Amino acid sequence: MNKPNGGTIYTNTWVAELMLDLCDYVSENDLAKIKVVDPSCGEGSFSTEIVSRLCQSMARHRLSFLDLADSFAAYDTDCRSLVIARDAAYRVLREHAASADEADYLSRRWFHLADFIESDQADVDLVIGNPPYIRATDLSLHDRQQYAQQLQTFTFGTDIYIAFLEKGLRMLSPKGKVCFICSDRWQKNQYGTRLRRFITDSGRHISFNCQMYDVAAFAETVAAYPAITTIESGEGFERNVVCSPEFDQSDADELLEALRAGCTHLATSGFTLEPREDAPLFGHLTSLEDAGVSVGIGLATGKDQVFITQDPTIVEPDRLLPIAYARDITEHKLPSSPVRWLVNPWSGGKLVDLQSFPRLQAYFDRHQEELMDRYVAKKKPAEWYRTIDKPKPRLLRQPKLLLRDLADRPEPVLDTGHLYPHHNLYWLTSNVWDLEVLGGILISDFASQWMRENSVTMRGGVIRNQAQYLRKLKVPEYDSISLQDREDLKRAFNTWNVALATSICKELYANG
Ligand SMILES: C[S@@+](CC[C@H](N)C(=O)[O-])C[C@H]1O[C@@H](n2cnc3c(N)ncnc32)[C@H](O)[C@@H]1O
């Protein structure tokens, strides 16, 4: 087994030390009794410090090196890194007066060139480290199949760190804990739903979370919303820390001191510490955005009278983009075939060369004065025939729900992938949701009540269904909706049965 460099970002030593301290893995304790696993040791940010603390503890507690044989295990699939980490452990052992044979025996016993997910550790007291970041789709088919077979939370839409969390939890002793520094997105997003459920179902909870966005925690900059998260048995959410980007080793010392003193509230320039008052992590409602729905607004032209036409013969056929327009929606349906087109000056993200399209050129030349009079054309005179926005390449063919802005309630209509939304419509796409099910939720009284309470109401009582409000709209997690409810919501949406949609949502919004 050697799979070089999978999802590798090395942790700075002071962060590994902070995490070990947070877990009370300190040499004053008899660490030989504590079975600790580093699931993906890399070049040894955690393992070197673990071995060092283990040796110090051994000396304090008058044990021998052989007493440490089962106290530690480290895994990595990258041979080069594993050898670096193992050699570092060997050196630490030797520095603590282990004989060459003892150091060789222990370092070989502890370090495994193996896949952590396939390891057979059990009764572990602490699984600690920084798991790899690899999207499921970037794993080999073999690994994906193996992981999906063994783990409840791993899907083809997750990242491997989710698999590491579940595997770590599965090998714990009853009082054991997992402490990882990894992305915190699973705590909020759709792809973390199964893991959150796995955690609560196994009687565990997040006992500590330290949000470290933009903190220099790693050897390189990462944009993965990292947090130190500890999961162990029990309920509730105990301590929550939010670090400022300047959080460093001295802040880490201050934080530890505060926690050890039993402090529950503290705000310094480096961090704030407070207990979390609610338990939103495991709530069944989430925002539309976190439930895996993308929300955006359609394309603005700056001159609809020129760019939007009802005459499909006006320019070359491939310069026409069929467009969805709010006014064309009747009885909650889009027209069955396009009735308006964008006169499209874009191709492959660039403005087309007008000389290649004589009819398009003639058309824009006829309207040049009006087009030049727009702010966007004055700012970029060479692009005088551009629309304000560029069409997004994939959006036309993507199934989407479209909603007009000013309306009494959200009024979604389904486009199966034939029309491009105009600026007077908001669009919703998703890889997670069946859009007809989502449509059913959006037509319910729950969605309209939420929008009424959280968005802007205009004179006359119409509400603004803008993207910024839609994104925050509370919905149940898609996975939590039963197959029967999904079918009923689809039916409600397709027949515009608000009463049916509302009665299903009544259960969904109350349960869980
Ligand atoms: C984010 S790095 C962390 C390294 C180290 N723990 C640190 O914090 O500096 C992740 C490590 O996971 C290893 N890795 C990737 N897939 C693995 C797997 N299935 N089992 C064990 N290790 C794996 C990579 O080779 C890499 O060294």
The ligand as an SDF file (V2000), in Angstrom:
LIG
                    3D

 27 29  0  0  0  0  0  0  0  0999 V2000
   -4.2770   16.6380    6.0680 C   0  0  0  0  0  0  0  0  0  0  0  0
   -2.8430   15.5870    6.0420 S   0  0  0  0  0  0  0  0  0  0  0  0
   -2.4960   15.5940    7.7520 C   0  0  0  0  0  0  0  0  0  0  0  0
   -1.1600   15.0990    8.1230 C   0  0  0  0  0  0  0  0  0  0  0  0
   -0.8380   15.2280    9.5920 C   0  0  0  0  0  0  0  0  0  0  0  0
   -1.8190   14.5900   10.4430 N   0  0  0  0  0  0  0  0  0  0  0  0
   -0.7320   16.6880    9.9730 C   0  0  0  0  0  0  0  0  0  0  0  0
   -1.6820   17.1990   10.5410 O   0  0  0  0  0  0  0  0  0  0  0  0
    0.2900   17.3200    9.6700 O   0  0  0  0  0  0  0  0  0  0  0  0
   -3.6200   14.0680    5.7200 C   0  0  0  0  0  0  0  0  0  0  0  0
   -2.7460   12.8250    5.6050 C   0  0  0  0  0  0  0  0  0  0  0  0
   -3.6610   11.7540    5.3700 O   0  0  0  0  0  0  0  0  0  0  0  0
   -3.0150   10.7710    4.5900 C   0  0  0  0  0  0  0  0  0  0  0  0
   -4.0810    9.8840    4.0570 N   0  0  0  0  0  0  0  0  0  0  0  0
   -4.8590   10.0520    2.9550 C   0  0  0  0  0  0  0  0  0  0  0  0
   -5.7350    9.0390    2.8490 N   0  0  0  0  0  0  0  0  0  0  0  0
   -5.5320    8.2320    3.9130 C   0  0  0  0  0  0  0  0  0  0  0  0
   -6.1460    7.0250    4.3740 C   0  0  0  0  0  0  0  0  0  0  0  0
   -7.1480    6.4720    3.7050 N   0  0  0  0  0  0  0  0  0  0  0  0
   -5.6930    6.4630    5.5210 N   0  0  0  0  0  0  0  0  0  0  0  0
   -4.6850    7.0420    6.2220 C   0  0  0  0  0  0  0  0  0  0  0  0
   -4.0580    8.1740    5.8280 N   0  0  0  0  0  0  0  0  0  0  0  0
   -4.4830    8.7680    4.6950 C   0  0  0  0  0  0  0  0  0  0  0  0
   -2.2400   11.6020    3.5860 C   0  0  0  0  0  0  0  0  0  0  0  0
   -1.1820   10.8430    3.0150 O   0  0  0  0  0  0  0  0  0  0  0  0
   -1.7570   12.7660    4.4610 C   0  0  0  0  0  0  0  0  0  0  0  0
   -0.4830   12.4910    4.9940 O   0  0  0  0  0  0  0  0  0  0  0  0
  1  2  1  0
  2  3  1  0
  2 10  1  0
  3  4  1  0
  4  5  1  0
  5  6  1  0
  5  7  1  0
  7  8  2  0
  7  9  1  0
 10 11  1  0
 11 12  1  0
 11 26  1  0
 12 13  1  0
 13 14  1  0
 13 24  1  0
 14 15  1  0
 14 23  1  0
 15 16  2  0
 16 17  1  0
 17 18  1  0
 17 23  2  0
 18 19  1  0
 18 20  2  0
 20 21  1  0
 21 22  2  0
 22 23  1  0
 24 25  1  0
 24 26  1  0
 26 27  1  0
M  CHG  2   2   1   9  -1
M  END
$$$$
